[in-house]
Amino acid sequence: MPDTELSAAVRIAERIRRQIEELAIPHEGVGQLGIVTVSLGVIAGPTATHHFVDLIAGADAALYAAKRGGRNQVWPPFVSRHNPVALLRKKSASTS
């Protein structure tokens, strides 16, 4: 999503997650809900200053963090200077 801040991307991802959950698509043998759910990892940053590979790796790490956190969620759930998005920005700035 070009020109989208991380906080907006997280809100959009959360809306998508909620809408999929509300569809209540049956999925036998999966967790206590028994329905199809989705975990989403979100990252943001200008491609002009971040390597594409770093952005993909960050999104992948965010996805797995969501799954480790219990699935059916968006990660990061909020933006802070302590999350990997901020760390990726700091790392990219120091390697540029």
N, CA, C and O atoms as CSV, one atom per row, in Angstrom:
chain,resi,resn,atom,element,x,y,z
A,1,MET,N,N,0.850,-1.158,0.000
A,1,MET,CA,C,0.000,0.000,0.000
A,1,MET,C,C,0.909,1.238,0.000
A,1,MET,O,O,1.343,1.696,1.057
A,2,PRO,N,N,1.179,1.751,-1.146
A,2,PRO,CA,C,2.074,2.918,-1.234
A,2,PRO,C,C,1.577,4.090,-0.388
A,2,PRO,O,O,0.377,4.328,-0.255
A,3,ASP,N,N,2.538,4.803,0.171
A,3,ASP,CA,C,2.259,6.018,0.955
A,3,ASP,C,C,1.324,5.776,2.128
A,3,ASP,O,O,0.503,6.632,2.457
A,4,THR,N,N,1.444,4.611,2.764
A,4,THR,CA,C,0.608,4.280,3.914
A,4,THR,C,C,1.489,4.180,5.148
A,4,THR,O,O,2.455,3.416,5.167
A,5,GLU,N,N,1.163,4.941,6.169
A,5,GLU,CA,C,1.887,4.881,7.433
A,5,GLU,C,C,1.596,3.544,8.116
A,5,GLU,O,O,0.567,2.915,7.867
A,6,LEU,N,N,2.512,3.130,8.970
A,6,LEU,CA,C,2.359,1.855,9.662
A,6,LEU,C,C,1.064,1.787,10.454
A,6,LEU,O,O,0.371,0.770,10.408
A,7,SER,N,N,0.724,2.839,11.175
A,7,SER,CA,C,-0.493,2.800,11.996
A,7,SER,C,C,-1.737,2.590,11.130
A,7,SER,O,O,-2.652,1.870,11.528
A,8,ALA,N,N,-1.776,3.208,9.963
A,8,ALA,CA,C,-2.916,3.014,9.050
A,8,ALA,C,C,-2.923,1.595,8.498
A,8,ALA,O,O,-3.984,0.984,8.372
A,9,ALA,N,N,-1.745,1.066,8.167
A,9,ALA,CA,C,-1.657,-0.298,7.637
A,9,ALA,C,C,-2.104,-1.315,8.686
A,9,ALA,O,O,-2.770,-2.296,8.355
A,10,VAL,N,N,-1.743,-1.085,9.947
A,10,VAL,CA,C,-2.172,-1.980,11.026
A,10,VAL,C,C,-3.690,-1.931,11.169
A,10,VAL,O,O,-4.324,-2.972,11.339
A,11,ARG,N,N,-4.278,-0.748,11.102
A,11,ARG,CA,C,-5.749,-0.636,11.195
A,11,ARG,C,C,-6.429,-1.368,10.043
A,11,ARG,O,O,-7.436,-2.045,10.251
A,12,ILE,N,N,-5.894,-1.240,8.839
A,12,ILE,CA,C,-6.472,-1.925,7.677
A,12,ILE,C,C,-6.340,-3.435,7.840
A,12,ILE,O,O,-7.288,-4.175,7.577
A,13,ALA,N,N,-5.170,-3.893,8.274
A,13,ALA,CA,C,-4.961,-5.326,8.485
A,13,ALA,C,C,-5.913,-5.865,9.548
A,13,ALA,O,O,-6.454,-6.961,9.404
A,14,GLU,N,N,-6.116,-5.092,10.614
A,14,GLU,CA,C,-7.045,-5.523,11.668
A,14,GLU,C,C,-8.476,-5.612,11.132
A,14,GLU,O,O,-9.216,-6.529,11.486
A,15,ARG,N,N,-8.859,-4.675,10.292
A,15,ARG,CA,C,-10.195,-4.723,9.695
A,15,ARG,C,C,-10.345,-5.972,8.824
A,15,ARG,O,O,-11.383,-6.632,8.871
A,16,ILE,N,N,-9.337,-6.298,8.044
A,16,ILE,CA,C,-9.366,-7.501,7.204
A,16,ILE,C,C,-9.458,-8.749,8.086
A,16,ILE,O,O,-10.251,-9.652,7.815
A,17,ARG,N,N,-8.633,-8.793,9.154
A,17,ARG,CA,C,-8.649,-9.945,10.061
A,17,ARG,C,C,-10.033,-10.157,10.657
A,17,ARG,O,O,-10.544,-11.276,10.690
A,18,ARG,N,N,-10.632,-9.068,11.127
A,18,ARG,CA,C,-11.965,-9.135,11.742
A,18,ARG,C,C,-13.020,-9.588,10.732
A,18,ARG,O,O,-13.882,-10.401,11.064
A,19,GLN,N,N,-12.958,-9.072,9.509
A,19,GLN,CA,C,-13.948,-9.436,8.493
A,19,GLN,C,C,-13.844,-10.907,8.121
A,19,GLN,O,O,-14.862,-11.559,7.889
A,20,ILE,N,N,-12.624,-11.440,8.062
A,20,ILE,CA,C,-12.466,-12.869,7.772
A,20,ILE,C,C,-13.028,-13.701,8.915
A,20,ILE,O,O,-13.717,-14.694,8.681
A,21,GLU,N,N,-12.740,-13.308,10.140
A,21,GLU,CA,C,-13.267,-14.025,11.302
A,21,GLU,C,C,-14.794,-13.989,11.315
A,21,GLU,O,O,-15.432,-14.997,11.618
A,22,GLU,N,N,-15.382,-12.846,10.992
A,22,GLU,CA,C,-16.843,-12.702,11.003
A,22,GLU,C,C,-17.536,-13.544,9.936
A,22,GLU,O,O,-18.729,-13.823,10.052
A,23,LEU,N,N,-16.807,-13.951,8.904
A,23,LEU,CA,C,-17.393,-14.834,7.896
A,23,LEU,C,C,-17.723,-16.202,8.481
A,23,LEU,O,O,-18.592,-16.907,7.968
A,24,ALA,N,N,-17.033,-16.575,9.553
A,24,ALA,CA,C,-17.264,-17.844,10.264
A,24,ALA,C,C,-17.230,-19.044,9.321
A,24,ALA,O,O,-18.107,-19.906,9.364
A,25,ILE,N,N,-16.221,-19.086,8.482
A,25,ILE,CA,C,-16.048,-20.209,7.560
A,25,ILE,C,C,-15.601,-21.424,8.376
A,25,ILE,O,O,-14.557,-21.375,9.026
A,26,PRO,N,N,-16.367,-22.501,8.354
A,26,PRO,CA,C,-16.010,-23.676,9.155
A,26,PRO,C,C,-14.647,-24.248,8.766
A,26,PRO,O,O,-14.307,-24.325,7.585
A,27,HIS,N,N,-13.881,-24.643,9.766
A,27,HIS,CA,C,-12.578,-25.269,9.545
A,27,HIS,C,C,-12.402,-26.314,10.634
A,27,HIS,O,O,-11.963,-26.007,11.743
A,28,GLU,N,N,-12.747,-27.537,10.309
A,28,GLU,CA,C,-12.742,-28.611,11.302
A,28,GLU,C,C,-11.349,-28.846,11.875
A,28,GLU,O,O,-10.354,-28.840,11.150
A,29,GLY,N,N,-11.300,-29.049,13.159
A,29,GLY,CA,C,-10.060,-29.424,13.828
A,29,GLY,C,C,-9.062,-28.304,14.031
A,29,GLY,O,O,-7.899,-28.570,14.336
A,30,VAL,N,N,-9.482,-27.057,13.871
A,30,VAL,CA,C,-8.551,-25.945,14.036
A,30,VAL,C,C,-8.941,-25.128,15.252
A,30,VAL,O,O,-9.946,-24.417,15.238
A,31,GLY,N,N,-8.152,-25.231,16.294
A,31,GLY,CA,C,-8.355,-24.409,17.484
A,31,GLY,C,C,-9.743,-24.518,18.070
A,31,GLY,O,O,-10.561,-25.328,17.634
A,32,GLN,N,N,-9.991,-23.698,19.056
A,32,GLN,CA,C,-11.276,-23.738,19.731
A,32,GLN,C,C,-12.369,-23.046,18.932
A,32,GLN,O,O,-13.548,-23.345,19.122
A,33,LEU,N,N,-12.006,-22.125,18.040
A,33,LEU,CA,C,-13.030,-21.438,17.259
A,33,LEU,C,C,-13.614,-22.333,16.174
A,33,LEU,O,O,-14.807,-22.253,15.882
A,34,GLY,N,N,-12.780,-23.190,15.569
A,34,GLY,CA,C,-13.250,-24.068,14.514
A,34,GLY,C,C,-13.637,-23.331,13.242
A,34,GLY,O,O,-14.411,-23.846,12.434
A,35,ILE,N,N,-13.098,-22.118,13.060
A,35,ILE,CA,C,-13.370,-21.352,11.853
A,35,ILE,C,C,-12.043,-20.867,11.253
A,35,ILE,O,O,-11.014,-20.831,11.927
A,36,VAL,N,N,-12.097,-20.505,10.000
A,36,VAL,CA,C,-10.926,-19.966,9.320
A,36,VAL,C,C,-10.622,-18.589,9.904
A,36,VAL,O,O,-11.510,-17.744,10.017
A,37,THR,N,N,-9.369,-18.375,10.271
A,37,THR,CA,C,-8.913,-17.076,10.735
A,37,THR,C,C,-7.610,-16.747,10.016
A,37,THR,O,O,-7.072,-17.572,9.277
A,38,VAL,N,N,-7.115,-15.550,10.238
A,38,VAL,CA,C,-5.894,-15.127,9.565
A,38,VAL,C,C,-5.006,-14.363,10.541
A,38,VAL,O,O,-5.478,-13.600,11.384
A,39,SER,N,N,-3.715,-14.594,10.398
A,39,SER,CA,C,-2.714,-13.799,11.112
A,39,SER,C,C,-2.028,-12.933,10.073
A,39,SER,O,O,-1.726,-13.391,8.971
A,40,LEU,N,N,-1.784,-11.680,10.427
A,40,LEU,CA,C,-1.168,-10.749,9.484
A,40,LEU,C,C,0.012,-10.045,10.125
A,40,LEU,O,O,-0.063,-9.595,11.269
A,41,GLY,N,N,1.093,-9.955,9.381
A,41,GLY,CA,C,2.256,-9.197,9.811
A,41,GLY,C,C,2.369,-7.944,8.971
A,41,GLY,O,O,2.252,-7.996,7.747
A,42,VAL,N,N,2.595,-6.822,9.622
A,42,VAL,CA,C,2.613,-5.539,8.934
A,42,VAL,C,C,3.955,-4.851,9.176
A,42,VAL,O,O,4.499,-4.894,10.279
A,43,ILE,N,N,4.462,-4.236,8.155
A,43,ILE,CA,C,5.675,-3.427,8.261
A,43,ILE,C,C,5.518,-2.274,7.284
A,43,ILE,O,O,4.775,-2.378,6.308
A,44,ALA,N,N,6.206,-1.193,7.541
A,44,ALA,CA,C,6.112,-0.034,6.652
A,44,ALA,C,C,7.463,0.663,6.585
A,44,ALA,O,O,8.267,0.602,7.515
A,45,GLY,N,N,7.679,1.308,5.484
A,45,GLY,CA,C,8.889,2.099,5.311
A,45,GLY,C,C,9.055,2.439,3.849
A,45,GLY,O,O,8.621,1.683,2.980
A,46,PRO,N,N,9.668,3.548,3.572
A,46,PRO,CA,C,9.858,3.940,2.174
A,46,PRO,C,C,10.858,3.022,1.475
A,46,PRO,O,O,11.943,2.758,1.994
A,47,THR,N,N,10.485,2.551,0.318
A,47,THR,CA,C,11.370,1.657,-0.431
A,47,THR,C,C,12.626,2.380,-0.907
A,47,THR,O,O,13.609,1.736,-1.277
A,48,ALA,N,N,12.601,3.689,-0.902
A,48,ALA,CA,C,13.785,4.445,-1.300
A,48,ALA,C,C,14.891,4.358,-0.248
A,48,ALA,O,O,16.069,4.502,-0.575
A,49,THR,N,N,14.519,4.122,1.011
A,49,THR,CA,C,15.522,4.072,2.074
A,49,THR,C,C,15.664,2.699,2.715
A,49,THR,O,O,16.579,2.489,3.513
A,50,HIS,N,N,14.787,1.764,2.389
A,50,HIS,CA,C,14.859,0.409,2.938
A,50,HIS,C,C,15.050,-0.577,1.798
A,50,HIS,O,O,14.410,-0.471,0.753
A,51,HIS,N,N,15.931,-1.526,2.013
A,51,HIS,CA,C,16.114,-2.575,1.020
A,51,HIS,C,C,14.852,-3.441,0.982
A,51,HIS,O,O,14.281,-3.768,2.023
A,52,PHE,N,N,14.431,-3.803,-0.212
A,52,PHE,CA,C,13.240,-4.622,-0.395
A,52,PHE,C,C,13.335,-5.902,0.429
A,52,PHE,O,O,12.357,-6.314,1.053
A,53,VAL,N,N,14.497,-6.526,0.432
A,53,VAL,CA,C,14.694,-7.778,1.169
A,53,VAL,C,C,14.453,-7.562,2.663
A,53,VAL,O,O,13.880,-8.428,3.325
A,54,ASP,N,N,14.882,-6.416,3.202
A,54,ASP,CA,C,14.661,-6.119,4.621
A,54,ASP,C,C,13.178,-5.920,4.935
A,54,ASP,O,O,12.698,-6.340,5.988
A,55,LEU,N,N,12.463,-5.279,4.020
A,55,LEU,CA,C,11.024,-5.086,4.231
A,55,LEU,C,C,10.288,-6.422,4.218
A,55,LEU,O,O,9.421,-6.661,5.060
A,56,ILE,N,N,10.626,-7.291,3.272
A,56,ILE,CA,C,9.988,-8.617,3.207
A,56,ILE,C,C,10.340,-9.423,4.458
A,56,ILE,O,O,9.471,-10.069,5.042
A,57,ALA,N,N,11.600,-9.391,4.868
A,57,ALA,CA,C,12.013,-10.115,6.079
A,57,ALA,C,C,11.284,-9.568,7.305
A,57,ALA,O,O,10.882,-10.337,8.178
A,58,GLY,N,N,11.113,-8.266,7.376
A,58,GLY,CA,C,10.382,-7.669,8.492
A,58,GLY,C,C,8.925,-8.082,8.511
A,58,GLY,O,O,8.376,-8.378,9.573
A,59,ALA,N,N,8.296,-8.107,7.350
A,59,ALA,CA,C,6.896,-8.533,7.264
A,59,ALA,C,C,6.766,-10.009,7.640
A,59,ALA,O,O,5.815,-10.397,8.319
A,60,ASP,N,N,7.712,-10.822,7.201
A,60,ASP,CA,C,7.708,-12.244,7.529
A,60,ASP,C,C,7.876,-12.444,9.038
A,60,ASP,O,O,7.173,-13.256,9.640
A,61,ALA,N,N,8.800,-11.707,9.643
A,61,ALA,CA,C,9.005,-11.797,11.089
A,61,ALA,C,C,7.748,-11.358,11.839
A,61,ALA,O,O,7.382,-11.965,12.846
A,62,ALA,N,N,7.094,-10.314,11.355
A,62,ALA,CA,C,5.856,-9.841,11.979
A,62,ALA,C,C,4.766,-10.895,11.877
A,62,ALA,O,O,4.017,-11.100,12.833
A,63,LEU,N,N,4.662,-11.566,10.742
A,63,LEU,CA,C,3.666,-12.627,10.577
A,63,LEU,C,C,3.894,-13.748,11.582
A,63,LEU,O,O,2.955,-14.203,12.234
A,64,TYR,N,N,5.134,-14.189,11.705
A,64,TYR,CA,C,5.413,-15.275,12.644
A,64,TYR,C,C,5.237,-14.834,14.096
A,64,TYR,O,O,4.875,-15.649,14.944
A,65,ALA,N,N,5.485,-13.575,14.392
A,65,ALA,CA,C,5.217,-13.055,15.739
A,65,ALA,C,C,3.721,-13.128,16.030
A,65,ALA,O,O,3.320,-13.468,17.143
A,66,ALA,N,N,2.895,-12.808,15.033
A,66,ALA,CA,C,1.435,-12.900,15.206
A,66,ALA,C,C,1.020,-14.340,15.468
A,66,ALA,O,O,0.174,-14.599,16.324
A,67,LYS,N,N,1.608,-15.272,14.738
A,67,LYS,CA,C,1.256,-16.682,14.930
A,67,LYS,C,C,1.716,-17.182,16.296
A,67,LYS,O,O,0.985,-17.911,16.966
A,68,ARG,N,N,2.918,-16.798,16.715
A,68,ARG,CA,C,3.411,-17.201,18.036
A,68,ARG,C,C,2.559,-16.593,19.142
A,68,ARG,O,O,2.416,-17.179,20.215
A,69,GLY,N,N,2.002,-15.438,18.885
A,69,GLY,CA,C,1.190,-14.753,19.892
A,69,GLY,C,C,-0.195,-15.344,20.046
A,69,GLY,O,O,-0.977,-14.843,20.854
A,70,GLY,N,N,-0.528,-16.372,19.316
A,70,GLY,CA,C,-1.816,-17.028,19.471
A,70,GLY,C,C,-2.659,-17.074,18.210
A,70,GLY,O,O,-3.813,-17.498,18.250
A,71,ARG,N,N,-2.106,-16.652,17.115
A,71,ARG,CA,C,-2.802,-16.645,15.828
A,71,ARG,C,C,-4.007,-15.710,15.838
A,71,ARG,O,O,-4.346,-15.129,16.869
A,72,ASN,N,N,-4.645,-15.571,14.689
A,72,ASN,CA,C,-5.822,-14.721,14.524
A,72,ASN,C,C,-5.580,-13.319,15.086
A,72,ASN,O,O,-6.377,-12.803,15.869
A,73,GLN,N,N,-4.466,-12.716,14.671
A,73,GLN,CA,C,-4.161,-11.375,15.137
A,73,GLN,C,C,-3.254,-10.660,14.141
A,73,GLN,O,O,-2.705,-11.256,13.214
A,74,VAL,N,N,-3.123,-9.384,14.368
A,74,VAL,CA,C,-2.247,-8.539,13.555
A,74,VAL,C,C,-1.046,-8.188,14.409
A,74,VAL,O,O,-1.175,-7.879,15.593
A,75,TRP,N,N,0.123,-8.238,13.793
A,75,TRP,CA,C,1.327,-7.818,14.499
A,75,TRP,C,C,2.087,-6.845,13.638
A,75,TRP,O,O,2.278,-7.145,12.460
A,76,PRO,N,N,2.533,-5.721,14.114
A,76,PRO,CA,C,2.459,-5.325,15.507
A,76,PRO,C,C,1.065,-4.820,15.852
A,76,PRO,O,O,0.391,-4.219,15.016
A,77,PRO,N,N,0.633,-5.067,17.094
A,77,PRO,CA,C,-0.676,-4.576,17.505
A,77,PRO,C,C,-0.677,-3.074,17.751
A,77,PRO,O,O,-1.735,-2.447,17.787
A,78,PHE,N,N,0.509,-2.498,17.919
A,78,PHE,CA,C,0.644,-1.056,18.090
A,78,PHE,C,C,2.055,-0.682,17.654
A,78,PHE,O,O,2.906,-1.553,17.470
A,79,VAL,N,N,2.293,0.579,17.496
A,79,VAL,CA,C,3.598,1.060,17.066
A,79,VAL,C,C,4.319,1.670,18.261
A,79,VAL,O,O,3.780,2.539,18.945
A,80,SER,N,N,5.525,1.215,18.503
A,80,SER,CA,C,6.341,1.804,19.562
A,80,SER,C,C,7.802,1.733,19.156
A,80,SER,O,O,8.154,1.044,18.199
A,81,ARG,N,N,8.635,2.433,19.871
A,81,ARG,CA,C,10.054,2.422,19.537
A,81,ARG,C,C,10.703,1.090,19.878
A,81,ARG,O,O,11.863,0.869,19.530
A,82,HIS,N,N,9.979,0.192,20.553
A,82,HIS,CA,C,10.534,-1.089,20.970
A,82,HIS,C,C,10.206,-2.233,20.007
A,82,HIS,O,O,10.714,-3.341,20.180
A,83,ASN,N,N,9.387,-1.990,19.020
A,83,ASN,CA,C,9.028,-3.106,18.151
A,83,ASN,C,C,10.007,-3.248,16.985
A,83,ASN,O,O,10.758,-2.315,16.700
A,84,PRO,N,N,10.013,-4.397,16.305
A,84,PRO,CA,C,10.965,-4.640,15.225
A,84,PRO,C,C,10.877,-3.647,14.067
A,84,PRO,O,O,11.855,-3.473,13.339
A,85,VAL,N,N,9.736,-2.998,13.882
A,85,VAL,CA,C,9.639,-2.003,12.817
A,85,VAL,C,C,10.608,-0.863,13.104
A,85,VAL,O,O,11.348,-0.436,12.218
A,86,ALA,N,N,10.604,-0.372,14.335
A,86,ALA,CA,C,11.527,0.695,14.703
A,86,ALA,C,C,12.962,0.210,14.605
A,86,ALA,O,O,13.841,0.948,14.161
A,87,LEU,N,N,13.204,-1.031,15.019
A,87,LEU,CA,C,14.550,-1.576,14.929
A,87,LEU,C,C,14.996,-1.703,13.485
A,87,LEU,O,O,16.160,-1.446,13.177
A,88,LEU,N,N,14.091,-2.097,12.588
A,88,LEU,CA,C,14.434,-2.190,11.170
A,88,LEU,C,C,14.794,-0.817,10.633
A,88,LEU,O,O,15.759,-0.684,9.880
A,89,ARG,N,N,14.036,0.210,11.007
A,89,ARG,CA,C,14.340,1.560,10.552
A,89,ARG,C,C,15.724,1.987,11.026
A,89,ARG,O,O,16.496,2.570,10.264
A,90,LYS,N,N,16.034,1.693,12.289
A,90,LYS,CA,C,17.328,2.050,12.855
A,90,LYS,C,C,18.446,1.299,12.138
A,90,LYS,O,O,19.474,1.889,11.806
A,91,LYS,N,N,18.255,0.009,11.898
A,91,LYS,CA,C,19.250,-0.819,11.216
A,91,LYS,C,C,19.482,-0.316,9.797
A,91,LYS,O,O,20.624,-0.180,9.356
A,92,SER,N,N,18.394,-0.043,9.088
A,92,SER,CA,C,18.503,0.429,7.705
A,92,SER,C,C,19.222,1.762,7.634
A,92,SER,O,O,20.008,1.998,6.716
A,93,ALA,N,N,18.960,2.633,8.595
A,93,ALA,CA,C,19.605,3.935,8.601
A,93,ALA,C,C,21.112,3.793,8.815
A,93,ALA,O,O,21.892,4.559,8.250
A,94,SER,N,N,21.525,2.815,9.629
A,94,SER,CA,C,22.941,2.651,9.927
A,94,SER,C,C,23.687,1.916,8.820
A,94,SER,O,O,24.910,2.028,8.730
A,95,THR,N,N,22.969,1.155,7.959
A,95,THR,CA,C,23.633,0.409,6.887
A,95,THR,C,C,23.551,1.109,5.553
A,95,THR,O,O,24.130,0.634,4.576
A,96,SER,N,N,22.848,2.225,5.481
A,96,SER,CA,C,22.689,2.943,4.204
A,96,SER,C,C,23.910,3.767,3.889
A,96,SER,O,O,23.954,4.436,2.857
